[in-house]
Amino acid sequence: MKGTQTLLFSLIMLALAPGVVHAQAWSGILDPTRAIDWSQAGVPGGIPSDSWTQCGSTVQASTYGNGASDATAGIQAAINACGTNQYVLLSAGTFRINTQLIIKSNMALRGSGAGQTTLDLHGSSESAICFGSGHCSSSGTRPASPSTYTNITAGTSQGSTSITVASASGISTGTLLLLTQTNLSYMTESGNGGNCSWCNAGFEGDSGQIVRVTNVAGTVLTISPGLYIGYTNSPRAHPFTQTPTTNAGLENLKLYANNTGYTEMIMMMGCYGCWVKGVEDDFADNAHLYLFFTLNCEVRDSFFHDGFNHGPGGTDNQLDVAFDSSNNLVINNIFWRQHVGVMFEWGSSGNVVAYNYFDGNYHQSQVTWMISDIDFHGAHPMMNLFEGNIDQLVTLDDYWGSSSHSTIFRSYAMATRKYIPPLNARGALQTGSFQWETGNDFGFDVGQDSQYTNLVGLITGSARSASQGFAGIKINPASGFSNGVCVRVGYDQSNDGAVSATGGGPAVTTAFIHGVYDCSAGTFTWDGSTTHTLPASFFLSSKPSWWGSHAWPAIGPDVTGGNITGTGGYANTIPAMDCFNATTSNGTINTGIFDPSVCYASVARPAPPLNLKAIVN
């Protein structure tokens, strides 16, 4: 009995000891240096607002003539008066917004449903909806400063949750830190587009992450999450100089843009634990949503579609994750008729993009050239997970520098897409005037300076790719810009990247390709020394409650009888795809109604992992 008690006590102490990590679902498949604990992504503990109470009376659309007069001041007053852990409720109807709404900490702005409450946006400020205080613009004061920092002197190995700094002055429990270092050998901000001098935002290097301090003991800081990679090259910690917006949300309403000059529809800058849930973003003046300098934020159960601009640069109507934003979760959303769906750049790290549906994106000046649904486009994103998505094209490009340690798991890329007018305006879809996007038609495309990429359990192809004779998998294609390839790794492209892949580039020599479908041969490419048994997810412990009766897992080499044609039976639809098809079944989104409460069985948080093993790190 005494021996049993001693063993039990030892196991408890081991589980609580610093430096202990839990076995990951990817263990035995991915090398531990190439992956992190992605189960921590999103709002800690899940979005809390379902248990909150309403503050004040419901704000009525009729008070403002159901969109006839400006409701901005009235809604902002209700937000400002709201107490901790409460929500402002907007009635069904239309509310005209002429400037900007600012959402403060510990509250949510909630509509009566995306098909019921509409914010009719007519302003020209930086963003229509801003999470923040004092930094509600992409060009304004940023939450961390390159000139305010302390050197990190110890605890710099990958996975470390305890770092020692030269000075802890001004740092306390709850402080957010931006961790950076001078570029390592595989990091560069140089590409065929030139030198991306803005990619590091003025900080030491192009990679980094944001962490939260959970304990301070002298100059020793306990942080969460742990270090994604080793910080061995003059690392620094930059404390946030502005109080972050925390525990705040936007829920259950529609944003309706009118091309009046907003830079983005929703801005999250310097946020911790904030969310967007059940929102339809109906057209964007420019960008749909920015996640800048954010930690543990969440975008879920929402529909982002259309824009008045479909070009590169500031007019990208996309969801943009940038400025070292970390540990964010983008899950169960629809992205339709944008320029790019989700873009990662400028050091964004440790994020999860999962179970989203992408379709209909296009480039306004060349509509037959396939633009990416998910794109890495600015040094140096790292340790991001893309799981279970259905899209046409995922690109890890080299135009503005490098990326690394990206994992794409159990996803399906069609490698083909239709462009359907109109170009940059509202109106019924002209389905009889569609054009196939025949340039840049790939499924998964890994640029020559995207290193340590994990491609696992991927399915590609479609009926059209088969009819057009697409190549299956091209590794190190030194022949240049070659269209019609389902999977391409290490490409040498005349207008995208400056380093030749001839003879084996770093993308090829560091790539891990395992269980990837060859859409031409109908076979799989496997790593010879790794198990063929794949987990259902790299970050979820079980099928989420909102998944309903859909096949789980939906996509992968171990799936049979899939319901998507042209995939060999290895891919099924996912809830977001079926929700999209139900929402747009009448041929035009303008009369479709997006209602996540109908589309999805539930939007509950996935259950925490069970049966964890303690492992000494």
Buried (B, 14 or more C-beta within 10 A) or exposed (E): EEEEEEEEEEEEEEEEEEEBBBEBBBEEBBEBEBBBBBBBBBBBEBBBBEEBEEBEEBBBBEEBEBBEEBBBEBBBEBBEEBEEBBBBBBBBBBBBBBBBBBBBBBBBBBBBBBBBBBBBBBBBBBBBBBBBBBBBBBEEEBBBBBEBBBEBEEBBBBBBBBBBBEEBEEBEEEBBBBBBBBBBEBBBBBBBBEEBEEBBBEBBBBBBBBBBBEEBEEBBBBBBBBBBBBBEBEBBBBBBBBBBBBBBBBBBBBBBBBBBEBBBBBBBBBBBBBBBBBBBBBBBBBBBBBBBBBBBBBBBBBBBBBBBBBBBEEBBBBBBBBBBBBBBBBBBBBBBBBBBBBBBBBBBBBBBBBBBBBBBBBBBEBBBBBBBBBBBBBBBBBBBBBBBBBBBBBBBBBBBBBBBBBBBBBBBBBBBBBBBBEEBEBEEBEEEEBEBBBBBBBBBBBBBBBBBBBBBBBBBBBEBBBEBEBBBBBBBBBEEEBBBBBBBBBBBBEEBBBBEBEEEBBBBEBBBBBBBBBBBEEBBBBBEEBEEEBBBBBBBBBBBBBBBEBBBBBBBBBBEEBEBEBBBEBBBBBBBBBBBEBBBEEEEBBEBBBBBBEBBBEBEBBEEBEEEEBBEB
